[in-house]
Amino acid sequence: MRSAGEKLGTGHAPDLAHVGAWIVTDGKAGDENQCIGLAETLGLDFEIHRVTPRPPFGWLAPWGPIDPRDRPGHRGGALAGPFPEIVIASGRRAVPYLRAIRKASKGRTFTAFLKDPRTGHDTADFIWVPDYDDLRGPNVFTTLTAPHQVTAARLAAARRSPDPRLMQLPKPRVAVLIGGDSRHLSYRSADMKRLLAKLTKLADGGSSLMLTVSRRTPPPLRTALQRLVAEKGGFFWDGSGANPYVSLLALADAIVVTSDSANMVGEAVSSGAPVLLFDLPKTYIRHRRLFAGLAMAGALKPFTGRLEELHYTPLDATPAIAEALARAFVEHRAGLAPAPRP
């Protein structure tokens, strides 16, 4: 399958508006948000199905079977109800469910998977992976950045009707996107001190900090960031009021983002603002490949505590991924035998 560099994303994708779809994940925000961004771009009429397989079925994913209580057609299970025309899934524990849908629908439901399912390219009819992953195949589509919900239209709307909480801040405004601990990476005390020192340097230089943190952000870091904003001025989103995330990106003169989240970095470069990466030890080597690609595109530099001037065209692969999926769906439907009469 072609990559995004081969003239996809031209706006001439087949029209899938109002085609029925399911999004199947285990509820992880990063996985679900990618699926939603793609479904929204395609205009699908989608439902979200979150799977919660019991032990040992969750442990055995992606290779094992689904939880028997979720078998297709079982009332109250995750796969209850008639199958839609399209299923978009992501996450290790969703893989067995995608296989079950393919089998139960006799291949009539078009299946798409985001990221490497670890079970081969024939796990789904369409697979998207980032360029830095190794999976390839005739049905595998690759792009530098991941799909997401930070569309050009949403950014433009946020600029037309700016969030008053942010507009009152003096320029330059710097959005600061903070991730947090995961099973692969933990913020050490030294990392937190280093980040706070660089952000303090930025604030002392006259920048207005606009901060948002993750549910995974260590509480000591969250508290220290709140104190920094209280002392230096700026904005810290404490969860109250409307989520300002898109407005942060839309109104930022620069964006600081931590290296634990490839998703946040991908969303940041869709804004066109200079992206400054705060590097953490033990960052995925695959993510470092992404960051290197974005640096080559002129969108990203290391965060040293000062602003950097970067000029690049906003990077958003979501339309190209949507177009590739839509074309694959049309080809899939064209190859199906007529449905049997009831």
ZICORLIN-V383320 format. One record per residue. N is the residue number from 0. RES is the residue in one letter. D_LAST is the distance of its C-alpha to the last C-alpha in whole Angstrom. Layout:
BEGIN
N;RES;D_LAST + N;RES;D_LAST
END
This chain:
BEGIN
0;M;36 + 1;R;38 + 2;S;40 + 3;A;41 + 4;G;44 + 5;E;43 + 6;K;42 + 7;L;39 + 8;G;39 + 9;T;40 + 10;G;38 + 11;H;36 + 12;A;33 + 13;P;29 + 14;D;28 + 15;L;26 + 16;A;27 + 17;H;24 + 18;V;22 + 19;G;21 + 20;A;22 + 21;W;24 + 22;I;27 + 23;V;28 + 24;T;31 + 25;D;34 + 26;G;35 + 27;K;38 + 28;A;39 + 29;G;40 + 30;D;37 + 31;E;35 + 32;N;37 + 33;Q;36 + 34;C;33 + 35;I;33 + 36;G;35 + 37;L;33 + 38;A;30 + 39;E;32 + 40;T;34 + 41;L;30 + 42;G;30 + 43;L;26 + 44;D;25 + 45;F;25 + 46;E;26 + 47;I;28 + 48;H;27 + 49;R;30 + 50;V;30 + 51;T;33 + 52;P;33 + 53;R;35 + 54;P;38 + 55;P;38 + 56;F;34 + 57;G;36 + 58;W;39 + 59;L;37 + 60;A;35 + 61;P;34 + 62;W;34 + 63;G;33 + 64;P;29 + 65;I;28 + 66;D;29 + 67;P;27 + 68;R;27 + 69;D;25 + 70;R;22 + 71;P;19 + 72;G;17 + 73;H;21 + 74;R;22 + 75;G;25 + 76;G;25 + 77;A;25 + 78;L;22 + 79;A;20 + 80;G;17 + 81;P;14 + 82;F;16 + 83;P;17 + 84;E;18 + 85;I;21 + 86;V;23 + 87;I;27 + 88;A;29 + 89;S;33 + 90;G;35 + 91;R;35 + 92;R;34 + 93;A;30 + 94;V;30 + 95;P;28 + 96;Y;26 + 97;L;25 + 98;R;25 + 99;A;22 + 100;I;20 + 101;R;20 + 102;K;19 + 103;A;16 + 104;S;15 + 105;K;15 + 106;G;18 + 107;R;15 + 108;T;17 + 109;F;21 + 110;T;24 + 111;A;27 + 112;F;30 + 113;L;34 + 114;K;37 + 115;D;37 + 116;P;35 + 117;R;37 + 118;T;34 + 119;G;34 + 120;H;33 + 121;D;30 + 122;T;29 + 123;A;27 + 124;D;26 + 125;F;29 + 126;I;32 + 127;W;35 + 128;V;38 + 129;P;42 + 130;D;44 + 131;Y;46 + 132;D;44 + 133;D;43 + 134;L;40 + 135;R;39 + 136;G;36 + 137;P;34 + 138;N;32 + 139;V;35 + 140;F;36 + 141;T;40 + 142;T;42 + 143;L;45 + 144;T;44 + 145;A;41 + 146;P;38 + 147;H;39 + 148;Q;39 + 149;V;43 + 150;T;42 + 151;A;45 + 152;A;44 + 153;R;44 + 154;L;47 + 155;A;49 + 156;A;48 + 157;A;50 + 158;R;53 + 159;R;52 + 160;S;52 + 161;P;54 + 162;D;54 + 163;P;58 + 164;R;58 + 165;L;58 + 166;M;60 + 167;Q;63 + 168;L;64 + 169;P;66 + 170;K;65 + 171;P;65 + 172;R;61 + 173;V;60 + 174;A;57 + 175;V;57 + 176;L;53 + 177;I;54 + 178;G;52 + 179;G;52 + 180;D;52 + 181;S;49 + 182;R;49 + 183;H;50 + 184;L;53 + 185;S;56 + 186;Y;58 + 187;R;62 + 188;S;64 + 189;A;66 + 190;D;63 + 191;M;63 + 192;K;67 + 193;R;66 + 194;L;63 + 195;L;65 + 196;A;68 + 197;K;67 + 198;L;65 + 199;T;68 + 200;K;70 + 201;L;67 + 202;A;68 + 203;D;72 + 204;G;72 + 205;G;70 + 206;S;66 + 207;S;64 + 208;L;62 + 209;M;58 + 210;L;57 + 211;T;54 + 212;V;53 + 213;S;50 + 214;R;49 + 215;R;50 + 216;T;54 + 217;P;56 + 218;P;58 + 219;P;61 + 220;L;60 + 221;R;59 + 222;T;62 + 223;A;64 + 224;L;62 + 225;Q;62 + 226;R;66 + 227;L;66 + 228;V;65 + 229;A;67 + 230;E;70 + 231;K;69 + 232;G;67 + 233;G;63 + 234;F;60 + 235;F;58 + 236;W;55 + 237;D;55 + 238;G;51 + 239;S;52 + 240;G;51 + 241;A;49 + 242;N;48 + 243;P;50 + 244;Y;49 + 245;V;48 + 246;S;51 + 247;L;53 + 248;L;52 + 249;A;52 + 250;L;56 + 251;A;57 + 252;D;60 + 253;A;59 + 254;I;56 + 255;V;57 + 256;V;55 + 257;T;55 + 258;S;54 + 259;D;51 + 260;S;48 + 261;A;47 + 262;N;45 + 263;M;48 + 264;V;49 + 265;G;47 + 266;E;46 + 267;A;50 + 268;V;50 + 269;S;48 + 270;S;50 + 271;G;53 + 272;A;56 + 273;P;58 + 274;V;56 + 275;L;59 + 276;L;57 + 277;F;59 + 278;D;59 + 279;L;58 + 280;P;59 + 281;K;56 + 282;T;54 + 283;Y;51 + 284;I;52 + 285;R;49 + 286;H;50 + 287;R;53 + 288;R;52 + 289;L;50 + 290;F;53 + 291;A;55 + 292;G;52 + 293;L;53 + 294;A;56 + 295;M;56 + 296;A;54 + 297;G;57 + 298;A;55 + 299;L;57 + 300;K;60 + 301;P;61 + 302;F;62 + 303;T;66 + 304;G;67 + 305;R;67 + 306;L;65 + 307;E;64 + 308;E;64 + 309;L;61 + 310;H;59 + 311;Y;56 + 312;T;52 + 313;P;50 + 314;L;48 + 315;D;44 + 316;A;41 + 317;T;38 + 318;P;38 + 319;A;38 + 320;I;35 + 321;A;33 + 322;E;33 + 323;A;33 + 324;L;30 + 325;A;28 + 326;R;29 + 327;A;27 + 328;F;24 + 329;V;24 + 330;E;25 + 331;H;22 + 332;R;19 + 333;A;21 + 334;G;21 + 335;L;17 + 336;A;15 + 337;P;12 + 338;A;9 + 339;P;6 + 340;R;4 + 341;P;0
END
